Each structure stands twice: as C-alpha cells, then as structure tokens.
Amino acid sequence: MMCVIVLAMYSFLQLPTNSGSNLENAYAEILPSEDEYVSLLFSNTAIVFFRGNSLLREECCPQTCITNIYEEPPLITSNFEESYYMKEEDDTPKTFQCSSSGNPAPTLQISLNQNTGKLTITKPSIRDFGTYQCSATNKYGTAASAAFKIERAVISSFSSSVERTLPNVHQYRNVSIPCTGKRRCEPDDECRVEWKLGDGTSNTIRETERIAIDKKGTLHFLYVDLEDGSTAATPYACGINNELMRAFYKGSNVIMTILKDINRNTFKPQLLFSQDVKGLLGGDAELQCIFFRIVSLTLTNIRRCGIIFNEKSFLIPLPDIEWHLSGSNQQIQPSSKYQFTDPSVRRNLRIKHLNVSDEGTYVCSAINVLGAVHARIYLNVTSKPIFQEGETFKSQVIPDGQNAVFKCKMESLPDEKTPSEPIWRINGKELFYEQYDSNFSHKYQLSADKEILTIKNVKYPEDTSSISCETGNVIFDRNGEDSFVKSYAFAFLRVMACPSGFILTNGSNCEPCTENLYGNDCRCVCECNTCQRCDNVHGCVDIYTSSRVTTTQSTIPKFVDRNLVVYILVIACGMILMLGLFGCINIWKKRDIRQVQAINEDNRHIRVMSYTGIYDEVDALEMVDNSNINPIQRKNITDAKEEAGSSDDTNHPVI
C-alpha cells in the first residue's frame, strides 16, 4: 500500500516539462489504452485516468476567455522596416509609433533622446538621422524592437558635363545612348533615370514602340529616323529624378546627327538588353528584354503568301515579344500574377507577390518574318531568414517548476547562405556565454547550434520575462546592393503559480477554478449546454464525464525541490520494502521452528502410544486358551511378541 502511495506521488510530481503543458498534456502519456481506468489516491486528492478521448471538450458550444485579467510581460507588436529616408528640412511630418501588449500596460519609449512611444519628425536635421529602437517596460521586464534607421535622402550632381557627339548614326538602324556620369542617389527605389530633349527639363522622352529605357538608364532607339536627330540647340540629356526629394539633376548633352540610309541591308532580330533580377519574397520583380527592330530592306523575287516581291522596299514591323517559363511552351499571359508595363509591346514583365516557386529562368523571345531570337533571364527570389516549415516563436505560459523551451529555427531560401547563429535576449539584454553553456548547473542552456533555448525550473514570478532572438543573412537591399539583413522574433514567458484549472490563493495555495471558470488562471468562461458541465481544466465536458482532478489541496510550495521530494520518497519506499522483507523472513523462520517442535512432539507421543498398545495386546494374548487358537493365529501372535520385544529393546535400552 505504501508503495502505491509513493508511486502516486511520483506520478503527480513528475509532470512532463514540455513548454506550455497543462494537466491534460501532463497526464496524457500515462492514460490507459482501453475503457479501463486506474485510480490513484494521494492524501485528499483523487486522480482518475480515463480513455484518451473521454474528456474531450464538445465543440458544439462556444467558450470564451476573459482577456487582460492576468498579468504578463510586454511584447512588441510594432513592425519597423530596416530604414526610412527623409529629405532634410522637409516640412512634411513623419510619425513612428511604438506599440506593444502587456499587463500592467507597458511604458513605451523610442530611443535617441525620446521619452514617449510616438516619434514625429518635422524638418529633420543632421541630429535627427540615426538608429532608433522601440522599448516597452512593465514590472515583469523590458521588450525591445528591432533597430531601425532614419536616413537622409541624397541626390548628387553628375560627375561630367562634357558634351558628346554620336558618330555615324544611320537611318533605320538601332542606336543606344548610355547615361554616363551618374552619381549617388538614395533611396534607389525612389530614383529614376529620365531623358530630356532640348534646353531645360520640361520635354521628357517617353517610351514608345521604338524607344526604350533600360534599367541602367540607357536610351535605346530600336531604329532611328531622320527626325530623331539633335543639335546643340536641342540636345539629348539624361538626368536623375529623386521623387522623394522632388529633385532632378541633369547630365551632359548628347548631339546625334542622322545620316540618310543608302545601303539596304537585311538583319535578323538582335537583343539589345536583358538582365538577371533579384526580388524580395512577398514583393514584386520586373524583368526586361529589349530587341531592336529590323531595318528597311529590299527583297528580290521572294514569294510570300503566293505573292512575288520584285525589288520592292518596305519596313519589317517590330518583332512580337513572348514570355515563357524555361521548359514550358505555355506563353505567359496578363493576370493578377503577371502584368506587362505596356501590353502592346511586352518588353517589361512584372511578377507580383513573389514566392519561392517563382524563382527560376524566364525566356523572352522576339519573333517576326525573318526569324527569332531568345534571351534567358534568371529571377532570384531572396529573403531575410524565415522560420522553417512548422516552426514558430510563440509566447509560453508555464507552471512553476517546469522547463520553458524556445526555438529560433530559421533558414535562408534555397541556394543562399545559411543564417548566422541566433542572438538571444532576455528583457532586452543579450544572453552572454557566462550565463549559459552545456553545464546542467546553468539556468539557461543553448543547443550546440544555439537555435534552442531552455530555461530550467522556472520560478514564479521572477522568471516571467520578455524573450527575443535575432539572426541574419546576406541579401540585396532597397538600393540594389548586397547587404547583411536581420530577422527578429519576439515572445514572452509567463510563469504560472498553479497549473491550468487552478488559481493561486492566500499567496501559496492553488485552488480549483470557481464555478463556470476554467483554464490558465481561471480566465476562461464556460458556456455549456444542458448536457454538459464546466470542468475546471477543460471547460465544457459531458455531464457524465468525471474530472481528472476532482479535488485538490495546496500545491507543493515553490521553495521545495520536486526532485528532492521524489528522491526521498523513493529511498523511503526502498527502506520500507527492505524492513518488510526482513520481517517476513523472521516470521517465516519462527513459524518453521514451531512447526518442527510440534512435529517432534507428535511423533514422540505416537511412539509411546504404539508401544503401550502392543504391550497390552501381548498381556491379553497370554490369557487366551491356547486350545482355541489355530496354527495361523498362533504364528501371528508369536510374531507380534517378537516385534514387541524388539521395539522394547529399541525404545528402552538396558542401562
């Protein structure tokens, strides 16, 4: 019986230490498999285990949990970009709002000499540009956001203003004019190359069927005509337009004189521009192919469609451009996923809402009567580190005395560099090596790859805190350059004084939830139907279903080490078993001695009685008349006398 009690205590104390486990999870591993049940009695507590699905809550009725009635550490809910650009002395105000959750309500602050959670900048000066961070603090700790930068938008003048003249430009031929002398312009996604014709900046050259501007800013004439020429009075010039700053800087002038075409040559389509592209996961990417048109040509005795052309000149139309995925014959058509900047030309293909499956090779083809030419463009979809499939970084509510486990398992996209080792922070402060290692004596333990943080034997309330992890990899930034970018994950750890279904009373005792309440800190309200009742752990259950924990007494005080209690109980059980075994052996020995003595006494008594009976029989035989005894009877009597005499000699030796 004592061993049964000890085993019950052991089962109660050795609850699983998985993060977030409640009583249902704790007991799930030891439930019997069939309809049978096991009942263990420990003090005034009755724990009954039923078949696994017998306590499942019916989903036919709604149940709600009261929010904001329990205390928890702060959690940052603001999402900031890596950087923000502002024009110096810009009158337009820009506001940055820090937000968080937590109870008591956290005090918010945005760093860089700010004492509130709201930052508004108007007419920024040099001192306003820098790195900022949002923090939220209450009595349980501090949560800090990812750092973000406020940077100054920049546009610089061209490095050269020397006028250029293009030589030998022939009518109907293609011409490409690069934009030279460009300098710094940030942010890149707000900067655009524009071409102007003539003095000033008002006459902007627009892209048409035969005019294109590529991503590097080069101006392409797929073919030129005589009216495309320019002079010193009306030159071509490229410039940079920073839309954020609403500023335009113009470069050097270009003079282009067009020579009338004399020689009629035939050319197949040719590629003028294509470029591999990078795109951020979830963002958009634009692919571009530019082919020049085929010039005017003279055909001699060529039969087409039953018609013979004799020495007749005509212009071959611009080639049709088609887009395909590599290995597919299906042409890409406009849709919510794919869009063309100019559907009539289809030089620029925009792919929206990029996902991993969009990465790959795209083929653009230019086709007309004289042939076809193809270009291959590789789209590289890249991203900051993201959580592995099925992995998340969740806040946890853990009963006192258990272990809390947080996983920061992030990965890069395929064929990219692996993320850096995670950096862990508790209440905004980085966890250093002196606070953790593989030694089990440390409060904090990290796995070899530092992706798993274990906080051992959490205590109420001192281990309640804000937790974050940070890792990074190399991608391209908004300025089109490779850079190291970071990913952050935020959560909190709340240590409960009592397991699910119980609430702390009198500062040390855990009592079951009162009527119609259940769950962690008894913060959920049952709304059961007439066939159900409210279970303090699981909420609405069948009215005939017994509770796993029907009554309870005070929990073990948090200053008692559960493992120590278990060890003491196991040792006590062993000693009791040993003492019981020794007692049983002693009883068995005494019982054997008494049995032996009783057997000896019975044997002696039997021998004495046997001897006396023979003696009396012999005396009786002597008195019988020998004449009445037949020979056989006489022989038996004689034998009996001899046997009696022998027995007498044995039991009564002569001294």
Residue pairs with C-beta under 8 A, 6 or more apart in sequence:
2 573
2 576
3 573
3 576
3 577
4 40
5 41
5 42
6 569
6 570
6 572
6 573
7 40
8 40
8 41
8 42
8 47
9 42
9 565
9 566
9 569
10 566
10 569
10 570
11 30
11 40
11 47
12 42
12 45
12 47
13 556
13 562
13 565
13 566
14 562
14 566
15 21
15 23
15 26
15 399
15 402
15 499
16 25
16 26
16 29
17 402
17 403
18 25
18 403
18 405
19 396
19 398
19 402
19 403
19 404
19 405
19 406
20 394
20 396
20 397
20 398
21 399
21 402
22 399
22 499
22 500
22 501
22 520
22 537
23 499
23 500
23 501
23 537
23 548
23 549
24 55
24 500
24 537
24 538
24 548
26 499
27 47
27 49
27 548
28 52
30 49
31 49
31 50
31 51
31 52
32 38
32 49
32 50
32 51
33 51
34 51
35 51
37 48
37 49
37 50
37 51
38 48
38 49
39 46
39 47
39 48
39 49
40 47
43 553
44 551
44 553
45 549
45 551
45 552
45 553
46 549
46 550
46 551
47 548
47 549
48 546
48 547
48 548
48 550
49 548
50 545
50 546
50 548
54 545
55 535
55 538
55 541
55 545
55 548
56 538
56 541
57 63
57 535
57 538
57 539
57 540
57 541
58 529
58 532
58 540
58 541
58 542
60 529
61 527
61 528
61 529
61 532
61 540
62 527
63 524
63 525
63 526
63 527
63 539
63 540
64 524
64 525
64 527
65 519
65 523
65 524
65 525
66 523
66 524
66 525
67 523
68 103
69 521
69 523
70 103
70 494
70 520
70 521
70 523
71 103
71 104
71 140
71 494
72 101
72 102
72 103
72 140
72 395
72 464
72 492
72 494
73 102
73 138
73 140
73 141
73 143
73 427
73 464
73 465
73 466
73 492
73 493
73 494
74 100
74 101
74 102
74 106
74 136
74 137
74 138
74 140
74 141
74 142
74 143
74 466
74 492
75 100
75 101
75 102
75 136
75 143
75 395
75 466
75 490
75 491
75 492
76 98
76 99
76 100
76 134
76 136
76 143
76 144
76 145
76 490
77 99
77 100
77 101
78 97
78 98
78 99
78 100
78 134
78 145
80 96
80 134
80 145
80 146
80 148
81 148
82 148
82 149
82 477
82 478
82 485
83 148
83 149
83 150
83 151
83 187
83 478
84 94
84 96
84 148
84 149
84 150
84 151
85 150
85 151
85 152
85 153
85 186
85 187
85 190
85 244
86 94
86 121
86 124
86 128
86 129
86 150
86 151
86 152
86 153
87 124
87 152
87 153
87 244
87 245
87 246
88 124
88 125
88 126
88 152
88 153
89 123
89 124
89 125
90 122
90 123
90 124
91 122
91 123
92 122
93 120
93 121
93 122
94 120
94 121
94 122
95 118
95 119
95 120
95 121
96 110
96 118
96 119
96 120
96 121
96 132
96 148
97 117
97 118
97 119
98 108
98 109
98 110
98 117
98 118
98 119
98 134
98 135
98 136
98 145
99 108
99 117
100 106
100 108
100 117
100 134
100 136
100 143
102 136
102 138
102 140
102 143
102 492
103 138
104 138
104 139
105 138
106 136
106 137
106 138
106 143
107 136
107 137
107 138
108 116
108 117
108 118
108 134
108 135
108 136
109 115
109 116
109 117
109 134
109 135
109 136
109 137
110 116
110 117
110 118
110 119
110 132
110 133
110 134
110 135
111 132
111 133
111 134
111 135
112 130
112 131
112 132
114 132
117 134
117 136
119 132
121 128
121 150
124 150
124 152
126 152
128 150
129 149
129 150
129 151
129 152
130 149
130 150
131 147
131 148
131 149
132 147
132 148
132 149
132 150
133 144
133 145
133 146
133 147
133 148
134 144
134 145
135 142
135 143
135 144
135 145
135 428
136 142
136 143
137 143
140 461
140 464
140 465
140 466
140 492
140 494
141 426
141 427
141 428
141 464
141 465
141 466
142 427
142 428
142 466
143 427
143 428
143 466
143 468
143 490
143 492
144 425
144 428
144 468
145 488
145 490
146 470
146 486
146 488
151 186
151 187
153 186
153 187
153 190
153 242
153 244
153 245
154 184
154 185
154 186
154 242
155 184
155 185
155 186
155 191
155 240
155 242
155 245
155 247
155 249
156 183
156 184
156 185
156 249
157 183
157 249
158 181
158 182
158 183
158 239
158 240
158 249
158 250
158 251
158 252
159 181
159 182
159 183
160 180
160 181
160 251
160 252
161 181
161 251
161 252
162 252
163 232
163 235
163 252
163 253
163 254
163 255
164 180
164 252
164 253
164 254
164 255
165 254
165 255
165 256
165 257
166 175
166 177
166 254
166 255
166 256
166 257
168 259
169 175
169 224
169 229
169 256
169 257
169 258
169 259
170 224
170 258
170 259
170 260
170 261
171 224
171 225
171 226
171 258
171 259
171 260
171 261
172 223
172 224
172 225
172 261
172 295
172 296
172 315
173 223
173 224
173 261
173 295
174 220
174 221
174 222
174 223
174 224
174 270
174 272
174 292
174 293
175 220
175 221
175 224
175 256
176 218
176 219
176 220
176 221
176 272
177 218
177 219
177 236
177 238
177 254
177 256
178 216
178 217
178 218
179 193
179 195
179 216
179 217
179 218
179 219
179 238
179 251
180 251
180 252
181 251
181 252
182 193
182 217
182 238
182 240
182 251
183 240
185 191
185 240
185 242
186 479
187 244
187 478
187 479
188 478
188 479
188 480
189 478
189 479
190 242
190 243
190 244
190 245
191 240
191 241
191 242
191 243
192 240
192 241
192 243
193 213
193 216
193 217
193 238
193 239
193 240
193 241
194 204
194 205
194 238
194 239
194 240
194 241
194 248
195 204
195 205
195 213
195 219
195 236
195 237
195 238
195 239
196 202
196 203
196 204
196 205
196 236
196 237
196 238
196 239
196 250
197 203
197 205
197 230
197 234
197 235
197 236
198 233
198 234
198 235
199 233
199 234
201 239
201 248
201 250
205 211
205 213
205 219
205 236
207 213
207 342
209 222
209 318
209 344
209 345
210 221
210 222
210 223
210 293
210 318
211 219
211 220
211 221
211 222
212 219
212 220
212 222
212 272
212 273
212 290
212 347
213 219
213 220
214 220
214 272
214 273
214 275
214 288
214 290
215 273
215 275
215 288
216 273
216 275
217 238
218 273
219 236
219 238
220 272
220 273
220 290
220 292
221 228
222 272
222 290
222 291
222 292
222 293
222 318
223 292
223 293
223 295
224 256
224 258
225 258
226 258
226 260
228 256
228 258
229 256
229 257
229 258
230 236
230 254
230 255
230 256
230 257
231 255
232 253
232 255
235 253
235 254
235 255
236 253
236 254
236 255
236 256
237 250
237 251
237 252
237 253
237 254
238 250
238 251
239 248
239 249
239 250
239 251
240 248
240 249
240 251
241 247
241 248
242 248
261 295
261 296
264 296
264 297
264 298
264 313
265 295
265 297
266 294
266 295
266 297
266 370
267 294
267 295
267 297
267 370
268 294
268 370
268 371
268 373
269 291
269 292
269 294
269 319
269 366
269 367
269 368
269 370
269 371
269 372
269 373
270 291
270 292
270 373
271 289
271 290
271 291
271 366
271 373
271 375
272 290
272 291
272 292
273 288
273 289
273 290
274 288
274 289
274 290
274 364
274 375
274 376
274 377
275 288
275 377
276 377
276 378
276 379
276 380
277 285
277 286
277 287
277 377
277 378
277 379
277 380
278 285
278 379
278 380
278 381
278 382
278 475
278 476
279 285
279 351
279 354
279 358
279 379
279 380
279 381
279 382
280 354
280 381
280 382
280 383
280 475
281 354
281 355
281 356
281 381
281 382
281 383
281 386
281 413
282 353
282 354
282 355
282 383
283 353
283 354
284 350
284 351
284 352
284 353
284 354
285 350
285 351
285 354
285 358
285 379
285 381
286 341
286 348
286 349
286 350
286 351
287 323
287 348
287 349
287 350
287 351
287 362
287 364
287 377
287 379
288 347
288 348
288 349
289 321
289 347
289 364
289 366
289 375
289 377
290 347
291 319
291 321
291 366
291 373
293 316
293 317
293 318
293 319
294 316
294 319
294 368
294 370
295 315
295 316
296 313
296 314
296 315
296 316
297 313
297 314
297 316
298 311
298 312
298 313
299 309
299 311
299 312
299 314
300 309
300 310
300 311
301 308
301 309
301 310
302 308
302 309
303 309
304 369
316 368
316 369
316 370
317 368
318 345
318 368
319 366
319 367
319 368
319 372
319 373
320 366
320 367
320 368
321 345
321 346
321 347
321 364
321 365
321 366
322 331
322 346
322 364
322 365
322 367
323 331
323 332
323 338
323 346
323 349
323 362
323 363
323 364
323 365
324 330
324 331
324 332
324 362
324 363
324 365
325 332
325 360
325 361
325 362
325 363
326 360
326 361
326 362
326 363
326 376
332 338
332 349
334 340
334 343
336 352
337 351
337 352
337 353
338 349
338 350
338 351
338 352
339 349
339 350
339 352
340 346
340 348
340 349
340 350
341 347
341 348
341 350
342 348
349 362
349 364
351 358
351 379
354 381
355 381
356 381
356 413
356 414
358 379
358 381
359 379
359 380
359 381
359 413
359 414
360 378
360 379
361 376
361 377
361 378
361 379
362 376
362 377
362 378
362 379
363 374
363 375
363 376
363 377
364 374
364 375
364 377
365 372
365 373
365 374
365 375
366 372
366 373
366 374
381 413
382 413
382 416
382 475
382 476
383 412
383 413
383 475
384 472
384 473
384 475
384 485
384 486
384 487
385 410
385 411
385 412
385 419
385 471
385 472
385 473
385 487
386 410
386 411
386 412
386 413
386 487
387 393
387 409
387 410
387 411
387 489
388 409
388 410
388 411
391 407
391 409
391 410
393 406
393 407
393 408
393 469
393 489
393 490
393 491
394 491
395 491
395 492
395 493
395 494
396 404
396 406
396 491
396 492
396 493
396 494
397 494
397 496
397 520
398 404
398 458
398 493
398 494
398 495
398 496
399 495
399 496
399 497
399 498
399 499
399 500
400 458
400 459
400 460
400 495
400 496
400 497
400 498
400 558
401 457
401 458
401 459
401 558
401 562
402 457
402 458
403 454
403 455
403 456
403 457
403 458
404 454
404 455
404 458
404 463
404 493
404 495
405 452
405 453
405 454
405 455
406 452
406 453
406 455
406 467
406 469
406 491
406 493
407 451
407 452
407 453
408 422
408 424
408 451
408 452
408 453
408 469
408 471
408 489
409 451
409 452
410 419
410 422
410 451
410 471
410 487
410 489
411 418
411 419
412 418
412 419
412 473
416 473
416 474
416 475
417 473
417 474
418 473
419 471
419 472
419 473
419 487
420 471
420 472
420 473
421 449
421 450
421 471
422 450
422 451
422 469
422 470
422 471
423 430
423 431
423 469
423 470
423 471
424 430
424 431
424 446
424 450
424 453
424 467
424 468
424 469
425 431
425 467
425 468
425 469
425 470
426 465
426 466
426 467
427 465
427 466
428 466
428 468
431 444
431 446
431 453
435 442
435 443
435 444
436 442
436 443
436 444
436 445
436 446
437 445
437 446
438 445
440 456
442 456
443 455
443 456
443 457
444 453
444 454
444 455
444 456
445 453
445 454
445 456
446 452
446 453
446 454
453 467
453 469
455 463
455 493
458 493
458 495
459 495
459 558
460 495
460 496
460 497
460 558
461 495
461 497
462 495
463 493
463 495
464 492
464 493
464 494
464 495
465 492
465 493
466 490
466 491
466 492
466 493
467 490
467 491
467 492
467 493
468 488
468 489
468 490
468 491
469 488
469 489
470 486
470 487
470 488
470 489
471 486
471 487
472 484
472 485
472 486
472 487
473 484
473 485
474 482
474 483
474 484
474 485
475 482
475 483
475 485
476 482
476 483
477 483
477 485
496 520
496 521
497 504
497 510
497 555
497 558
498 504
498 510
498 521
498 555
499 510
500 519
500 520
500 537
501 512
501 513
501 518
501 519
501 522
501 535
501 536
501 537
501 538
501 549
502 510
502 511
502 512
502 513
502 522
502 536
502 552
502 555
503 510
503 511
503 512
503 513
503 521
503 522
504 510
505 511
508 554
508 555
508 557
509 553
509 554
509 555
510 552
510 554
510 555
511 552
512 536
512 549
512 551
512 552
513 519
513 522
513 536
514 522
515 534
516 525
516 526
516 534
517 523
517 524
517 525
517 526
517 534
517 536
518 524
518 526
518 534
518 535
518 536
518 537
518 538
518 539
519 537
519 539
522 536
524 539
526 534
526 539
526 540
527 540
528 534
528 539
528 540
529 540
531 542
531 543
532 540
532 541
532 542
532 543
533 540
533 541
533 542
533 543
534 540
535 541
535 545
535 547
536 547
536 549
537 547
537 548
537 549
556 562
556 565
607 651
610 647
611 647
611 648
611 651
614 640
614 643
614 644
614 647
615 644
615 648
617 640
617 644
618 640
618 641
618 644
621 637
621 640
621 641
626 634
629 637
